Amino acid sequence: MIESPSSPTQYAKPQSMTLQVYYFASLRELLGKSEEKADISDAATTAELWCHLNPDHGWSSSILCAVNHTYATADHALCDGDEIAFFPTVTGG
Amino acid sequence: MVYIALKDRNFNPWQELDRHCQNPANSGQGVHNGANAVFVGTMRNQNEGNDIQSLFLEHYPVMTEKELLRIAHHTKEKWALSDVLILHRIGHIMPGDSIVLVAVWSSHRLASFEGCREIMEDLKQKAPFWKCETLLDGRQQWVSQNTPGQMGHGLGAASAMDQ
């Protein structure tokens, strides 16, 4: 006899994440937005998050990102509650 | 000791240095420090051939302070500096205003010279600030990249474009 799960909850659900996203300087002007909240149902990296939120603007290595106020790479795996910032080359000093 | 601060108004770097040294909590004026190196960056009225009316310095609150502290602590440890002071403007800046002050103290000159330079170069590479220039004709444009810091020969003979 083939047993089937008695309820759908026995299958693993995709992880749901709520993320706070900020854009700075010329990127903010290019995209026309300074911040947004993102609800993602699948695990994502910073680059994947960018593509999800900005489908008309492809990911570029010139886009810098930070997660929770620390520089992060494009393949940084995000967690629920993370704060992500995307920005261009910094020009302080 | 490491002290960093973002300043939203024009500041006099020499008065700030004096105030810092007068504070007994800072070891900068200690008799064991034989060396002190200071860099002051000032806003110019020209950049890349354009006449600049004013500058707006945007930053990323929390990350900017965190990154400046990281840079300061890293360099302090690397060069065994006694003290590090970094002041950096944010907001509207006029030509002639100070943008940044970096000051370090150490026992001997090598650590101070190298530490001060290294903090300044790291700050320009990593600290999340972005400069938006207002030109004389009213146009606004983002500065896209930093001028290079000079290394080796020619040190001190800064070009018109270099800070």
gemmi code that builds the backbone of each chain (N, CA, C; Angstrom):
import gemmi

chains = {
    "A": [
        ("MET", (0.856, -1.193, 0.000), (0.000, 0.000, 0.000), (0.885, 1.233, 0.000)),
        ("ILE", (0.503, 2.184, -0.864), (1.273, 3.423, -0.934), (0.664, 4.412, 0.050)),
        ("GLU", (1.525, 4.896, 0.944), (1.016, 5.863, 1.907), (1.211, 7.264, 1.348)),
        ("SER", (0.218, 8.087, 1.548), (0.371, 9.491, 1.117), (0.251, 10.377, 2.357)),
        ("PRO", (0.825, 11.529, 2.317), (0.754, 12.416, 3.485), (-0.692, 12.751, 3.813)),
        ("SER", (-0.961, 12.778, 5.082), (-2.348, 13.037, 5.483), (-2.691, 14.510, 5.361)),
        ("SER", (-1.673, 15.330, 5.347), (-1.970, 16.759, 5.208), (-0.832, 17.431, 4.463)),
        ("PRO", (-1.125, 18.511, 3.723), (-0.083, 19.218, 2.949), (1.046, 19.756, 3.834)),
        ("THR", (0.793, 19.931, 5.132), (1.839, 20.521, 5.984), (3.025, 19.592, 6.168)),
        ("GLN", (2.885, 18.349, 5.736), (4.006, 17.451, 5.883), (5.096, 17.731, 4.842)),
        ("TYR", (4.716, 18.469, 3.772), (5.716, 18.885, 2.810), (6.425, 20.130, 3.349)),
        ("ALA", (7.746, 20.332, 3.044), (8.483, 21.515, 3.489), (7.967, 22.743, 2.757)),
        ("LYS", (7.674, 23.813, 3.486), (7.205, 25.053, 2.865), (8.409, 25.915, 2.492)),
        ("PRO", (8.314, 26.682, 1.359), (9.398, 27.617, 1.031), (9.542, 28.640, 2.164)),
        ("GLN", (10.820, 29.007, 2.466), (11.049, 29.974, 3.531), (10.577, 31.353, 3.085)),
        ("SER", (9.819, 32.015, 3.943), (9.331, 33.346, 3.634), (10.201, 34.366, 4.347)),
        ("MET", (10.602, 35.434, 3.624), (11.457, 36.453, 4.215), (10.883, 37.828, 3.964)),
        ("THR", (10.958, 38.675, 4.958), (10.633, 40.083, 4.789), (11.927, 40.858, 4.919)),
        ("LEU", (12.228, 41.650, 3.899), (13.500, 42.366, 3.846), (13.254, 43.860, 3.666)),
        ("GLN", (14.117, 44.687, 4.264), (14.065, 46.140, 4.085), (15.197, 46.517, 3.136)),
        ("VAL", (14.849, 47.236, 2.082), (15.834, 47.557, 1.050), (15.962, 49.071, 0.902)),
        ("TYR", (17.193, 49.561, 0.814), (17.463, 50.978, 0.596), (18.317, 51.154, -0.661)),
        ("TYR", (18.089, 52.290, -1.340), (18.886, 52.660, -2.503), (19.479, 54.046, -2.261)),
        ("PHE", (20.733, 54.247, -2.666), (21.381, 55.527, -2.411), (21.883, 56.176, -3.691)),
        ("ALA", (22.031, 57.487, -3.614), (22.709, 58.323, -4.614), (22.146, 58.103, -6.019)),
        ("SER", (23.017, 57.948, -7.000), (22.569, 57.898, -8.396), (21.693, 56.675, -8.675)),
        ("LEU", (21.854, 55.605, -7.893), (20.990, 54.431, -8.062), (19.562, 54.769, -7.668)),
        ("ARG", (19.414, 55.528, -6.593), (18.089, 55.950, -6.157), (17.414, 56.752, -7.262)),
        ("GLU", (18.184, 57.647, -7.884), (17.609, 58.486, -8.948), (17.287, 57.652, -10.192)),
        ("LEU", (18.140, 56.706, -10.503), (17.905, 55.857, -11.674), (16.616, 55.047, -11.503)),
        ("LEU", (16.422, 54.488, -10.308), (15.282, 53.601, -10.069), (14.017, 54.347, -9.670)),
        ("GLY", (14.191, 55.604, -9.197), (13.030, 56.384, -8.784), (12.455, 55.941, -7.453)),
        ("LYS", (13.274, 55.293, -6.623), (12.800, 54.885, -5.299), (13.979, 54.860, -4.341)),
        ("SER", (13.712, 55.232, -3.069), (14.777, 55.270, -2.075), (14.738, 54.057, -1.147)),
        ("GLU", (13.575, 53.453, -1.016), (13.485, 52.286, -0.143), (12.232, 51.483, -0.477)),
        ("GLU", (12.213, 50.240, -0.068), (11.035, 49.401, -0.219), (11.173, 48.181, 0.681)),
        ("LYS", (9.999, 47.580, 0.960), (10.011, 46.315, 1.703), (9.815, 45.207, 0.686)),
        ("ALA", (10.532, 44.110, 0.854), (10.399, 42.987, -0.066), (9.964, 41.756, 0.708)),
        ("ASP", (8.937, 41.091, 0.199), (8.509, 39.808, 0.765), (8.863, 38.726, -0.237)),
        ("ILE", (9.822, 37.919, 0.137), (10.329, 36.888, -0.774), (9.970, 35.536, -0.207)),
        ("SER", (9.464, 34.658, -1.055), (9.046, 33.359, -0.540), (10.150, 32.303, -0.680)),
        ("ASP", (11.171, 32.592, -1.485), (12.283, 31.649, -1.647), (13.567, 32.288, -1.148)),
        ("ALA", (14.481, 31.469, -0.710), (15.791, 31.971, -0.304), (16.418, 32.718, -1.468)),
        ("ALA", (17.061, 33.838, -1.163), (17.611, 34.656, -2.242), (18.980, 35.178, -1.852)),
        ("THR", (19.746, 35.517, -2.857), (21.007, 36.227, -2.638), (20.759, 37.705, -2.919)),
        ("THR", (21.780, 38.548, -2.643), (21.627, 39.982, -2.874), (21.375, 40.261, -4.354)),
        ("ALA", (22.115, 39.601, -5.237), (21.911, 39.833, -6.672), (20.532, 39.369, -7.117)),
        ("GLU", (20.070, 38.232, -6.579), (18.741, 37.735, -6.944), (17.665, 38.690, -6.440)),
        ("LEU", (17.882, 39.251, -5.262), (16.926, 40.222, -4.726), (16.850, 41.431, -5.646)),
        ("TRP", (18.008, 41.934, -6.067), (18.042, 43.070, -6.985), (17.233, 42.768, -8.239)),
        ("CYS", (17.471, 41.624, -8.834), (16.777, 41.261, -10.090), (15.282, 41.117, -9.863)),
        ("HIS", (14.906, 40.604, -8.694), (13.485, 40.438, -8.369), (12.802, 41.800, -8.254)),
        ("LEU", (13.495, 42.758, -7.628), (12.899, 44.071, -7.381), (13.042, 45.025, -8.561)),
        ("ASN", (14.037, 44.797, -9.386), (14.343, 45.727, -10.489), (14.527, 44.951, -11.795)),
        ("PRO", (13.474, 44.320, -12.280), (13.603, 43.457, -13.465), (14.048, 44.199, -14.720)),
        ("ASP", (13.865, 45.527, -14.750), (14.252, 46.293, -15.935), (15.712, 46.754, -15.877)),
        ("HIS", (16.369, 46.496, -14.775), (17.762, 46.910, -14.616), (18.582, 45.710, -14.175)),
        ("GLY", (19.324, 45.141, -15.109), (20.073, 43.932, -14.794), (21.153, 44.158, -13.751)),
        ("TRP", (21.536, 43.079, -13.066), (22.598, 43.168, -12.072), (23.910, 43.506, -12.766)),
        ("SER", (24.718, 44.353, -12.080), (26.020, 44.752, -12.613), (27.027, 44.716, -11.481)),
        ("SER", (28.257, 44.413, -11.825), (29.300, 44.372, -10.799), (29.609, 45.759, -10.254)),
        ("SER", (29.117, 46.798, -10.918), (29.343, 48.154, -10.418), (28.378, 48.522, -9.296)),
        ("ILE", (27.370, 47.675, -9.078), (26.427, 47.906, -7.978), (27.042, 47.326, -6.708)),
        ("LEU", (27.202, 48.187, -5.715), (27.708, 47.717, -4.432), (26.533, 47.408, -3.511)),
        ("CYS", (26.734, 46.464, -2.580), (25.642, 46.180, -1.657), (26.162, 45.931, -0.254)),
        ("ALA", (25.283, 46.173, 0.686), (25.585, 45.935, 2.090), (24.392, 45.215, 2.706)),
        ("VAL", (24.680, 44.317, 3.612), (23.626, 43.628, 4.364), (23.857, 43.929, 5.837)),
        ("ASN", (22.847, 44.499, 6.465), (22.953, 44.877, 7.884), (24.194, 45.724, 8.150)),
        ("HIS", (24.413, 46.707, 7.274), (25.457, 47.718, 7.414), (26.869, 47.192, 7.239)),
        ("THR", (27.012, 46.046, 6.573), (28.330, 45.492, 6.280), (28.371, 45.129, 4.809)),
        ("TYR", (29.489, 45.451, 4.140), (29.608, 45.121, 2.727), (29.341, 43.635, 2.508)),
        ("ALA", (28.622, 43.315, 1.419), (28.293, 41.931, 1.091), (28.535, 41.682, -0.396)),
        ("THR", (28.747, 40.432, -0.733), (28.942, 40.057, -2.138), (27.602, 39.768, -2.794)),
        ("ALA", (27.640, 39.626, -4.127), (26.408, 39.389, -4.883), (25.760, 38.054, -4.523)),
        ("ASP", (26.545, 37.105, -4.039), (26.006, 35.780, -3.713), (25.755, 35.599, -2.220)),
        ("HIS", (25.701, 36.704, -1.494), (25.427, 36.640, -0.060), (24.002, 36.148, 0.162)),
        ("ALA", (23.823, 35.095, 0.942), (22.498, 34.529, 1.205), (21.774, 35.364, 2.250)),
        ("LEU", (20.561, 35.795, 1.919), (19.807, 36.688, 2.791), (18.977, 35.909, 3.809)),
        ("CYS", (18.683, 36.583, 4.922), (17.866, 35.994, 5.976), (16.689, 36.908, 6.280)),
        ("ASP", (15.648, 36.341, 6.841), (14.472, 37.116, 7.210), (14.871, 38.261, 8.128)),
        ("GLY", (14.358, 39.460, 7.834), (14.663, 40.614, 8.667), (15.912, 41.383, 8.273)),
        ("ASP", (16.628, 40.926, 7.264), (17.847, 41.627, 6.834), (17.518, 43.008, 6.284)),
        ("GLU", (18.488, 43.930, 6.466), (18.427, 45.239, 5.807), (19.484, 45.226, 4.713)),
        ("ILE", (19.067, 45.505, 3.491), (19.977, 45.484, 2.344), (20.028, 46.871, 1.736)),
        ("ALA", (21.212, 47.307, 1.384), (21.372, 48.581, 0.695), (22.139, 48.357, -0.597)),
        ("PHE", (21.669, 49.028, -1.643), (22.351, 48.999, -2.937), (22.822, 50.410, -3.250)),
        ("PHE", (24.071, 50.558, -3.700), (24.587, 51.893, -3.972), (25.734, 51.848, -4.975)),
        ("PRO", (26.028, 53.018, -5.589), (27.136, 53.083, -6.547), (28.469, 53.280, -5.836)),
        ("THR", (29.527, 53.401, -6.613), (30.868, 53.658, -6.075), (30.828, 54.804, -5.069)),
        ("VAL", (31.481, 54.613, -3.938), (31.484, 55.651, -2.903), (32.517, 56.729, -3.247)),
        ("THR", (32.220, 57.961, -2.836), (33.092, 59.086, -3.213), (33.303, 60.061, -2.053)),
        ("GLY", (33.534, 59.533, -0.873), (33.756, 60.389, 0.282), (35.189, 60.887, 0.364)),
        ("GLY", (35.491, 61.577, 1.456), (36.851, 62.062, 1.704), (37.139, 63.396, 1.045)),
    ],
    "B": [
        ("MET", (43.058, 55.467, 21.555), (41.636, 55.786, 21.507), (41.227, 56.187, 20.090)),
        ("VAL", (40.018, 55.795, 19.726), (39.493, 56.134, 18.401), (38.290, 57.039, 18.584)),
        ("TYR", (38.281, 58.152, 17.887), (37.127, 59.053, 17.933), (36.729, 59.415, 16.516)),
        ("ILE", (35.478, 59.143, 16.142), (34.983, 59.537, 14.826), (33.676, 60.300, 15.003)),
        ("ALA", (33.417, 61.243, 14.109), (32.157, 61.983, 14.173), (31.797, 62.491, 12.791)),
        ("LEU", (30.503, 62.484, 12.505), (29.978, 63.106, 11.299), (29.512, 64.505, 11.678)),
        ("LYS", (29.879, 65.492, 10.869), (29.541, 66.886, 11.176), (28.589, 67.409, 10.106)),
        ("ASP", (27.429, 67.917, 10.548), (26.467, 68.394, 9.558), (26.609, 69.896, 9.292)),
        ("ARG", (27.613, 70.521, 9.918), (27.893, 71.935, 9.646), (29.389, 72.125, 9.440)),
        ("ASN", (29.758, 73.276, 8.861), (31.163, 73.577, 8.630), (31.932, 73.544, 9.948)),
        ("PHE", (33.138, 73.004, 9.914), (33.953, 72.979, 11.123), (35.362, 73.468, 10.799)),
        ("ASN", (36.035, 73.985, 11.833), (37.422, 74.408, 11.702), (38.301, 73.252, 12.179)),
        ("PRO", (39.032, 72.610, 11.258), (39.770, 71.408, 11.640), (40.809, 71.679, 12.722)),
        ("TRP", (41.413, 72.871, 12.726), (42.481, 73.155, 13.698), (41.915, 73.384, 15.085)),
        ("GLN", (40.722, 73.994, 15.150), (40.053, 74.154, 16.443), (39.626, 72.797, 16.983)),
        ("GLU", (39.149, 71.936, 16.080), (38.722, 70.600, 16.499), (39.909, 69.785, 17.009)),
        ("LEU", (41.046, 69.932, 16.334), (42.261, 69.238, 16.774), (42.675, 69.716, 18.156)),
        ("ASP", (42.645, 71.029, 18.333), (43.030, 71.604, 19.617), (42.093, 71.120, 20.720)),
        ("ARG", (40.782, 71.112, 20.417), (39.793, 70.664, 21.402), (40.032, 69.194, 21.755)),
        ("HIS", (40.358, 68.398, 20.727), (40.601, 66.980, 20.944), (41.808, 66.773, 21.856)),
        ("CYS", (42.855, 67.534, 21.609), (44.081, 67.389, 22.414), (43.914, 67.919, 23.831)),
        ("GLN", (43.041, 68.899, 24.008), (42.821, 69.478, 25.336), (42.033, 68.533, 26.239)),
        ("ASN", (41.323, 67.573, 25.622), (40.504, 66.638, 26.399), (41.421, 65.629, 27.087)),
        ("PRO", (41.440, 65.619, 28.411), (42.342, 64.712, 29.127), (42.077, 63.238, 28.826)),
        ("ALA", (40.901, 62.923, 28.297), (40.582, 61.529, 27.978), (41.349, 61.034, 26.760)),
        ("ASN", (41.891, 61.968, 25.964), (42.620, 61.583, 24.759), (44.108, 61.575, 25.044)),
        ("SER", (44.789, 60.554, 24.553), (46.216, 60.443, 24.834), (47.064, 61.156, 23.800)),
        ("GLY", (46.396, 61.861, 22.863), (47.136, 62.487, 21.772), (48.259, 63.404, 22.230)),
        ("GLN", (48.003, 64.065, 23.369), (49.020, 65.009, 23.814), (50.014, 64.356, 24.774)),
        ("GLY", (49.921, 63.029, 24.924), (50.806, 62.329, 25.846), (52.270, 62.441, 25.462)),
        ("VAL", (53.142, 62.447, 26.462), (54.576, 62.652, 26.203), (55.217, 61.443, 25.522)),
        ("HIS", (54.509, 60.312, 25.471), (55.092, 59.145, 24.808), (54.883, 59.186, 23.306)),
        ("ASN", (54.047, 60.131, 22.808), (53.813, 60.259, 21.372), (54.761, 61.298, 20.784)),
        ("GLY", (55.671, 60.823, 19.931), (56.600, 61.745, 19.297), (56.106, 62.215, 17.953)),
        ("ALA", (55.020, 61.611, 17.463), (54.587, 61.933, 16.109), (53.083, 62.137, 16.038)),
        ("ASN", (52.670, 63.048, 15.150), (51.258, 63.322, 14.903), (51.148, 63.711, 13.432)),
        ("ALA", (50.346, 62.993, 12.673), (50.134, 63.328, 11.262), (48.681, 63.724, 11.075)),
        ("VAL", (48.494, 64.762, 10.272), (47.148, 65.312, 10.068), (46.883, 65.477, 8.572)),
        ("PHE", (45.686, 65.088, 8.144), (45.238, 65.386, 6.787), (43.917, 66.132, 6.870)),
        ("VAL", (43.834, 67.215, 6.099), (42.572, 67.960, 5.993), (42.169, 68.025, 4.532)),
        ("GLY", (40.962, 67.587, 4.218), (40.431, 67.694, 2.860), (39.453, 68.857, 2.814)),
        ("THR", (39.603, 69.696, 1.799), (38.791, 70.908, 1.678), (38.042, 70.896, 0.355)),
        ("MET", (36.837, 71.402, 0.354), (36.080, 71.434, -0.895), (36.643, 72.487, -1.833)),
        ("ARG", (36.901, 72.074, -3.063), (37.390, 72.988, -4.074), (36.215, 73.508, -4.891)),
        ("ASN", (36.466, 74.629, -5.615), (35.390, 75.170, -6.447), (35.478, 74.666, -7.883)),
        ("GLN", (36.346, 73.661, -8.107), (36.480, 73.094, -9.452), (36.643, 71.586, -9.368)),
        ("ASN", (36.104, 70.882, -10.339), (36.325, 69.448, -10.424), (36.108, 69.004, -11.868)),
        ("GLU", (37.083, 68.306, -12.415), (36.997, 67.778, -13.783), (36.583, 68.852, -14.784)),
        ("GLY", (37.162, 70.040, -14.622), (36.920, 71.124, -15.564), (35.662, 71.922, -15.322)),
        ("ASN", (34.869, 71.526, -14.351), (33.632, 72.252, -14.039), (33.794, 73.157, -12.833)),
        ("ASP", (33.136, 74.332, -12.894), (33.090, 75.207, -11.727), (31.958, 74.753, -10.820)),
        ("ILE", (32.276, 74.538, -9.558), (31.312, 73.977, -8.616), (30.787, 75.076, -7.704)),
        ("GLN", (29.472, 75.125, -7.569), (28.837, 76.111, -6.707), (28.760, 75.586, -5.265)),
        ("SER", (28.368, 74.324, -5.151), (28.251, 73.713, -3.824), (28.232, 72.201, -3.980)),
        ("LEU", (28.264, 71.537, -2.842), (28.320, 70.073, -2.826), (27.299, 69.571, -1.810)),
        ("PHE", (26.655, 68.428, -2.108), (25.851, 67.770, -1.078), (26.462, 66.410, -0.844)),
        ("LEU", (26.771, 66.118, 0.409), (27.399, 64.848, 0.751), (26.358, 63.929, 1.401)),
        ("GLU", (25.940, 62.927, 0.627), (24.969, 61.963, 1.136), (25.728, 60.846, 1.857)),
        ("HIS", (25.058, 60.215, 2.842), (25.712, 59.102, 3.521), (24.683, 58.060, 3.909)),
        ("TYR", (25.110, 56.929, 4.390), (24.232, 55.832, 4.816), (24.314, 55.762, 6.341)),
        ("PRO", (23.350, 56.385, 7.022), (23.386, 56.401, 8.489), (23.580, 55.007, 9.063)),
        ("VAL", (24.363, 54.906, 10.064), (24.762, 53.682, 10.777), (25.923, 53.006, 10.051)),
        ("MET", (25.771, 52.724, 8.748), (26.870, 52.041, 8.073), (28.083, 52.952, 7.930)),
        ("THR", (27.843, 54.247, 7.694), (28.962, 55.169, 7.548), (29.808, 55.207, 8.822)),
        ("GLU", (29.138, 55.365, 9.955), (29.872, 55.397, 11.225), (30.572, 54.062, 11.492)),
        ("LYS", (29.863, 52.981, 11.187), (30.416, 51.649, 11.425), (31.672, 51.424, 10.582)),
        ("GLU", (31.623, 51.855, 9.335), (32.751, 51.655, 8.434), (33.939, 52.533, 8.837)),
        ("LEU", (33.674, 53.770, 9.243), (34.757, 54.645, 9.698), (35.425, 54.072, 10.949)),
        ("LEU", (34.636, 53.536, 11.854), (35.192, 52.922, 13.066), (36.028, 51.699, 12.701)),
        ("ARG", (35.535, 50.904, 11.765), (36.268, 49.709, 11.347), (37.621, 50.105, 10.745)),
        ("ILE", (37.594, 51.098, 9.879), (38.831, 51.562, 9.237), (39.796, 52.102, 10.284)),
        ("ALA", (39.285, 52.893, 11.211), (40.128, 53.507, 12.241), (40.760, 52.439, 13.132)),
        ("HIS", (39.951, 51.498, 13.596), (40.467, 50.453, 14.496), (41.460, 49.551, 13.781)),
        ("HIS", (41.166, 49.210, 12.534), (42.059, 48.352, 11.763), (43.433, 49.001, 11.602)),
        ("THR", (43.428, 50.281, 11.231), (44.697, 50.972, 10.994), (45.430, 51.232, 12.310)),
        ("LYS", (44.689, 51.543, 13.358), (45.293, 51.781, 14.677), (46.062, 50.545, 15.141)),
        ("GLU", (45.432, 49.383, 14.936), (46.068, 48.135, 15.355), (47.272, 47.819, 14.463)),
        ("LYS", (47.101, 48.025, 13.166), (48.161, 47.675, 12.214), (49.430, 48.483, 12.468)),
        ("TRP", (49.281, 49.785, 12.761), (50.444, 50.656, 12.913), (50.722, 51.011, 14.368)),
        ("ALA", (50.025, 50.361, 15.296), (50.215, 50.626, 16.739), (50.084, 52.113, 17.041)),
        ("LEU", (49.034, 52.711, 16.506), (48.793, 54.127, 16.761), (48.230, 54.314, 18.170)),
        ("SER", (48.512, 55.451, 18.759), (47.942, 55.753, 20.081), (46.512, 56.240, 19.939)),
        ("ASP", (46.322, 57.169, 19.031), (45.027, 57.835, 18.874), (44.678, 57.976, 17.400)),
        ("VAL", (43.390, 57.924, 17.132), (42.893, 58.220, 15.787), (41.687, 59.132, 15.912)),
        ("LEU", (41.688, 60.188, 15.117), (40.552, 61.117, 15.076), (40.112, 61.266, 13.625)),
        ("ILE", (38.836, 61.039, 13.364), (38.276, 61.241, 12.019), (37.016, 62.085, 12.157)),
        ("LEU", (37.000, 63.219, 11.473), (35.777, 64.033, 11.368), (35.429, 64.121, 9.888)),
        ("HIS", (34.172, 63.960, 9.549), (33.758, 63.992, 8.148), (32.435, 64.727, 8.039)),
        ("ARG", (32.350, 65.630, 7.075), (31.116, 66.374, 6.831), (30.073, 65.493, 6.180)),
        ("ILE", (28.822, 65.884, 6.407), (27.676, 65.391, 5.640), (26.822, 66.609, 5.324)),
        ("GLY", (25.939, 66.485, 4.332), (25.036, 67.592, 4.021), (25.662, 68.596, 3.054)),
        ("HIS", (25.145, 69.831, 3.102), (25.558, 70.874, 2.161), (26.919, 71.443, 2.519)),
        ("ILE", (27.787, 71.562, 1.529), (29.161, 72.024, 1.733), (29.466, 73.086, 0.691)),
        ("MET", (30.163, 74.146, 1.115), (30.518, 75.243, 0.212), (32.021, 75.201, -0.072)),
        ("PRO", (32.459, 75.762, -1.223), (33.900, 75.804, -1.528), (34.679, 76.438, -0.378)),
        ("GLY", (35.785, 75.815, -0.035), (36.598, 76.302, 1.070), (36.280, 75.644, 2.400)),
        ("ASP", (35.113, 75.003, 2.489), (34.758, 74.297, 3.733), (35.590, 73.027, 3.867)),
        ("SER", (35.856, 72.648, 5.096), (36.525, 71.369, 5.342), (35.555, 70.237, 5.069)),
        ("ILE", (36.043, 69.175, 4.414), (35.220, 67.988, 4.194), (35.603, 66.893, 5.183)),
        ("VAL", (36.921, 66.722, 5.384), (37.387, 65.622, 6.230), (38.651, 66.011, 6.981)),
        ("LEU", (38.736, 65.522, 8.204), (39.943, 65.648, 9.023), (40.320, 64.249, 9.487)),
        ("VAL", (41.573, 63.851, 9.221), (42.104, 62.594, 9.758), (43.372, 62.955, 10.535)),
        ("ALA", (43.436, 62.575, 11.785), (44.623, 62.844, 12.599), (44.982, 61.582, 13.368)),
        ("VAL", (46.271, 61.265, 13.398), (46.737, 60.090, 14.139), (47.953, 60.481, 14.968)),
        ("TRP", (48.143, 59.743, 16.040), (49.287, 59.960, 16.923), (49.987, 58.630, 17.153)),
        ("SER", (51.318, 58.667, 17.238), (52.097, 57.453, 17.480), (53.428, 57.829, 18.110)),
        ("SER", (54.182, 56.809, 18.481), (55.489, 57.080, 19.092), (56.439, 57.714, 18.089)),
        ("HIS", (56.445, 57.162, 16.877), (57.405, 57.626, 15.872), (56.716, 57.955, 14.556)),
        ("ARG", (57.426, 58.638, 13.681), (56.812, 59.244, 12.489), (56.337, 58.228, 11.453)),
        ("LEU", (57.035, 57.092, 11.286), (56.639, 56.141, 10.241), (55.174, 55.726, 10.410)),
        ("ALA", (54.804, 55.340, 11.627), (53.434, 54.874, 11.887), (52.426, 55.985, 11.624)),
        ("SER", (52.754, 57.213, 12.026), (51.817, 58.318, 11.818), (51.641, 58.622, 10.338)),
        ("PHE", (52.762, 58.731, 9.598), (52.664, 59.013, 8.157), (51.842, 57.934, 7.466)),
        ("GLU", (52.207, 56.664, 7.712), (51.539, 55.562, 7.008), (50.100, 55.393, 7.461)),
        ("GLY", (49.881, 55.514, 8.766), (48.530, 55.324, 9.299), (47.561, 56.377, 8.793)),
        ("CYS", (48.018, 57.619, 8.773), (47.152, 58.713, 8.311), (46.791, 58.515, 6.845)),
        ("ARG", (47.793, 58.201, 6.030), (47.539, 57.973, 4.597), (46.592, 56.795, 4.403)),
        ("GLU", (46.846, 55.714, 5.123), (46.044, 54.502, 4.936), (44.584, 54.733, 5.318)),
        ("ILE", (44.358, 55.453, 6.417), (42.979, 55.751, 6.811), (42.296, 56.558, 5.718)),
        ("MET", (42.994, 57.556, 5.197), (42.399, 58.418, 4.177), (42.062, 57.620, 2.917)),
        ("GLU", (42.977, 56.768, 2.484), (42.728, 55.993, 1.257), (41.607, 54.968, 1.475)),
        ("ASP", (41.591, 54.317, 2.624), (40.535, 53.342, 2.919), (39.173, 54.023, 3.010)),
        ("LEU", (39.167, 55.193, 3.628), (37.926, 55.957, 3.754), (37.364, 56.272, 2.374)),
        ("LYS", (38.245, 56.696, 1.462), (37.779, 57.057, 0.119), (37.300, 55.828, -0.661)),
        ("GLN", (37.867, 54.674, -0.360), (37.481, 53.443, -1.069), (36.203, 52.817, -0.513)),
        ("LYS", (35.988, 52.975, 0.790), (34.982, 52.149, 1.448), (33.853, 52.884, 2.179)),
        ("ALA", (34.145, 54.067, 2.748), (33.120, 54.705, 3.580), (31.951, 55.159, 2.713)),
        ("PRO", (30.722, 54.782, 3.053), (29.576, 55.098, 2.196), (29.143, 56.559, 2.273)),
        ("PHE", (29.837, 57.377, 1.484), (29.473, 58.770, 1.216), (29.356, 58.907, -0.296)),
        ("TRP", (28.492, 59.823, -0.741), (28.385, 60.109, -2.165), (28.245, 61.614, -2.349)),
        ("LYS", (29.064, 62.161, -3.263), (29.088, 63.613, -3.476), (28.221, 63.983, -4.673)),
        ("CYS", (27.327, 64.926, -4.472), (26.523, 65.464, -5.565), (26.887, 66.934, -5.716)),
        ("GLU", (27.449, 67.289, -6.895), (27.895, 68.654, -7.137), (26.778, 69.486, -7.770)),
        ("THR", (26.669, 70.731, -7.336), (25.822, 71.702, -8.041), (26.761, 72.628, -8.790)),
        ("LEU", (26.643, 72.644, -10.118), (27.515, 73.468, -10.944), (27.020, 74.910, -10.951)),
        ("LEU", (27.859, 75.804, -11.495), (27.477, 77.218, -11.501), (26.203, 77.471, -12.289)),
        ("ASP", (25.970, 76.650, -13.325), (24.768, 76.852, -14.131), (23.540, 76.171, -13.520)),
        ("GLY", (23.701, 75.629, -12.321), (22.562, 75.035, -11.626), (22.399, 73.543, -11.820)),
        ("ARG", (23.103, 72.979, -12.820), (22.995, 71.531, -13.028), (23.587, 70.790, -11.838)),
        ("GLN", (23.028, 69.590, -11.587), (23.562, 68.750, -10.520), (24.091, 67.461, -11.109)),
        ("GLN", (25.206, 67.003, -10.589), (25.761, 65.745, -11.067), (26.467, 65.017, -9.936)),
        ("TRP", (26.369, 63.680, -9.966), (27.035, 62.869, -8.962), (28.495, 62.687, -9.376)),
        ("VAL", (29.413, 62.819, -8.411), (30.813, 62.492, -8.662), (30.880, 60.977, -8.856)),
        ("SER", (31.483, 60.547, -9.966), (31.403, 59.123, -10.304), (32.545, 58.304, -9.725)),
        ("GLN", (33.685, 58.966, -9.471), (34.810, 58.218, -8.903), (35.781, 59.186, -8.242)),
        ("ASN", (36.636, 58.632, -7.380), (37.631, 59.445, -6.691), (38.849, 59.676, -7.571)),
        ("THR", (39.558, 60.780, -7.305), (40.878, 60.956, -7.913), (41.825, 59.997, -7.199)),
        ("PRO", (42.869, 59.518, -7.896), (43.761, 58.561, -7.253), (44.664, 59.238, -6.231)),
        ("GLY", (44.997, 58.494, -5.161), (45.994, 58.976, -4.220), (47.355, 58.744, -4.826)),
        ("GLN", (48.295, 59.677, -4.657), (49.620, 59.515, -5.256), (50.479, 58.635, -4.383)),
        ("MET", (51.267, 57.774, -5.024), (52.179, 56.904, -4.297), (53.592, 57.095, -4.819)),
        ("GLY", (54.589, 56.877, -3.997), (55.968, 56.897, -4.464), (56.435, 58.286, -4.826)),
        ("HIS", (57.164, 58.424, -5.924), (57.730, 59.700, -6.338), (56.630, 60.686, -6.642)),
        ("GLY", (56.949, 61.935, -6.348), (55.947, 62.957, -6.603), (55.011, 63.136, -5.440)),
        ("LEU", (55.248, 62.389, -4.381), (54.406, 62.531, -3.194), (54.544, 63.947, -2.665)),
        ("GLY", (53.428, 64.598, -2.486), (53.457, 65.970, -1.987), (53.304, 66.957, -3.106)),
        ("ALA", (53.668, 66.567, -4.361), (53.488, 67.471, -5.504), (52.132, 67.189, -6.094)),
        ("ALA", (51.103, 67.545, -5.381), (49.741, 67.185, -5.785), (49.333, 67.908, -7.043)),
        ("SER", (48.608, 67.228, -7.892), (48.098, 67.859, -9.112), (46.887, 68.704, -8.758)),
        ("ALA", (46.467, 69.509, -9.705), (45.313, 70.367, -9.480), (44.074, 69.552, -9.213)),
        ("MET", (44.060, 68.309, -9.759), (42.875, 67.493, -9.638), (42.865, 66.700, -8.356)),
        ("ASP", (44.061, 66.502, -7.731), (44.148, 65.632, -6.577), (43.849, 66.420, -5.318)),
        ("GLN", (43.268, 65.812, -4.344), (42.932, 66.494, -3.099), (44.179, 66.618, -2.249)),
    ],
}
model = gemmi.Model(1)
for chain_id, residues in chains.items():
    chain = gemmi.Chain(chain_id)
    for i, (resn, *xyz) in enumerate(residues, 1):
        res = gemmi.Residue()
        res.name, res.seqid = resn, gemmi.SeqId(i, " ")
        for name, pos in zip(("N", "CA", "C"), xyz):
            atom = gemmi.Atom()
            atom.name, atom.element = name, gemmi.Element(name[0])
            atom.pos, atom.b_iso = gemmi.Position(*pos), 0.0
            res.add_atom(atom)
        chain.add_residue(res)
    model.add_chain(chain)
structure = gemmi.Structure()
structure.add_model(model)
structure.setup_entities()
